[in-house]
Amino acid sequence: MGHTFEELFTRLSAIEAGQKEIRALLINRLTSPQSSTHLPRIGSKKDIQAVTGWPDGTIYAKVAQMPSGIVIRGRSKRLLFDLDKFEQWIKTAV
């Protein structure tokens, strides 16, 4: 390895400074009121069933009728819902 201790120390210091900047940005983003207002409220299938009373056998048929944006599909097969959009849809659908 052709690096001297000083070169490695300089690189490590730069990496640590970058990590501190990233942490500060994340903390600011998470505590800033602007960023928190744009985050959707997320609910699970159980939350939706508790509100609507839909049984397991009918919830997937209801999900198929929902407009795009209400159901948030990630890599998992779990159903997640944008609760604000769901509440708007359920008011207009009834």
Secondary structure, 3 states (H helix, E strand, C coil): CCCCHHHHHHHHHHHHHHHHHHHHHHHHHHHCHHHHHCCCCEEEHHHHHHHHCCCHHHHHHHHHHCCCCCEECCCCCCCEEEHHHHHHHHHHHC
